Amino acid sequence: MDDGDGYFGEHVAAAYDESSADMFTPNVVDTAVGVLAELAGDGRALELGIGTGRIALPLAHQGVPVHGIDVSRAMVARMRAKPGGGSAIGVTIGDFATTKVDGKFSLAYLVFNTIMNLTTQAAQVACFRNVAAHLEPGGCFVIEVMVPDLRKLPAGQNIVPFHVSPTRWAFDAYDVATQAMSSNYVEVIDGRGEYRSIPFRYVWPAELDLMAQLAGLGLRDRWDGWTREAFTSESRQHVSIWEKPADR
Ligand SMILES: C[S@@+](CC[C@H](N)C(=O)[O-])C[C@H]1O[C@@H](n2cnc3c(N)ncnc32)[C@H](O)[C@@H]1O
């Protein structure tokens, strides 16, 4: 942790868009935004972990009023500096597991594995409860997150490398007893390594369904991705949508 911005402080925020370039391609963004705009309908959308506005900006551009919650002022400052990132998009600085925002929403969403930034089961459960309290009856909560990659772990090992190049090594570390994991990065600059580690808690689809149930939400859809392909035993990620009953 650093200066109150969590693991997304100035250093990470400055490089975020470039280092996540795959997630900023029009194809990826437009498909996600299309689904989210449809779910928001005529209502407002709440983004948990709004970051640099990758999704919020194009969604707002489609006419959906968006409000964001984020713990990182550095990330939000990046969004504010972009076209459309001004005061039209409200942002509340705080922890999205507990932070309250005025008004009700037809849609809340938490994309790009960000539910895993909550590192305890209790915090993930609190997040579902917090979202449910912000949804209007019939409103939806969308999560995009990886399926835990445990099938890549040979017996006795707990490390999954996911990037190795002359200038960058990256690996995930898993603790299957606690569901704690971390993504670890070594940037090699002038022959010297700089190490950074971000803690996560991996979470199973069925566990998310139970968290939704505890918060009074029911599963409406689960897809392999934003293009709405079926979720199967081979899926490596999912987009899940839970709904608040229309009579609550
Ligand atoms: C992976 S980035 C995703 C940003 C954006 N949603 C996107 O898709 O590009 C995660 C964001 O969530 C924020 N974040 C992580 N944990 C948080 C928490 N507990 N409360 C509020 N924001 C959090 C980080 O500051 C960061 O901006």
PDBQT file of the ligand as one rigid body, heavy atoms in Angstrom, charges set to zero:
ROOT
HETATM    1  C1  LIG A 301      -8.007  -3.097 -12.498  1.00  0.00    +0.000 C 
HETATM    2  S1  LIG A 301      -8.474  -1.443 -12.183  1.00  0.00    +0.000 S 
HETATM    3  C2  LIG A 301      -9.971  -1.356 -13.126  1.00  0.00    +0.000 C 
HETATM    4  C3  LIG A 301     -10.332   0.044 -13.526  1.00  0.00    +0.000 C 
HETATM    5  C4  LIG A 301     -11.500   0.125 -14.517  1.00  0.00    +0.000 C 
HETATM    6  N1  LIG A 301     -12.710  -0.424 -13.932  1.00  0.00    +0.000 N 
HETATM    7  C5  LIG A 301     -11.168  -0.604 -15.801  1.00  0.00    +0.000 C 
HETATM    8  O1  LIG A 301     -11.891  -1.537 -16.133  1.00  0.00    +0.000 OA
HETATM    9  O2  LIG A 301     -10.200  -0.229 -16.448  1.00  0.00    +0.000 OA
HETATM   10  C6  LIG A 301      -9.111  -1.542 -10.520  1.00  0.00    +0.000 C 
HETATM   11  C7  LIG A 301      -9.595  -0.224  -9.958  1.00  0.00    +0.000 C 
HETATM   12  O3  LIG A 301     -10.307  -0.501  -8.755  1.00  0.00    +0.000 OA
HETATM   13  C8  LIG A 301      -9.847   0.351  -7.725  1.00  0.00    +0.000 C 
HETATM   14  N2  LIG A 301     -10.028  -0.376  -6.454  1.00  0.00    +0.000 N 
HETATM   15  C9  LIG A 301      -9.438  -1.535  -6.093  1.00  0.00    +0.000 A 
HETATM   16  N3  LIG A 301      -9.896  -1.934  -4.897  1.00  0.00    +0.000 NA
HETATM   17  C10 LIG A 301     -10.787  -0.986  -4.492  1.00  0.00    +0.000 A 
HETATM   18  C11 LIG A 301     -11.605  -0.835  -3.352  1.00  0.00    +0.000 A 
HETATM   19  N4  LIG A 301     -11.621  -1.739  -2.359  1.00  0.00    +0.000 N 
HETATM   20  N5  LIG A 301     -12.415   0.241  -3.285  1.00  0.00    +0.000 NA
HETATM   21  C12 LIG A 301     -12.414   1.182  -4.267  1.00  0.00    +0.000 A 
HETATM   22  N6  LIG A 301     -11.656   1.080  -5.391  1.00  0.00    +0.000 NA
HETATM   23  C13 LIG A 301     -10.854   0.008  -5.497  1.00  0.00    +0.000 A 
HETATM   24  C14 LIG A 301      -8.425   0.673  -8.070  1.00  0.00    +0.000 C 
HETATM   25  O4  LIG A 301      -8.008   1.879  -7.476  1.00  0.00    +0.000 OA
HETATM   26  C15 LIG A 301      -8.479   0.740  -9.586  1.00  0.00    +0.000 C 
HETATM   27  O5  LIG A 301      -8.800   2.027 -10.046  1.00  0.00    +0.000 OA
ENDROOT
TORSDOF 0
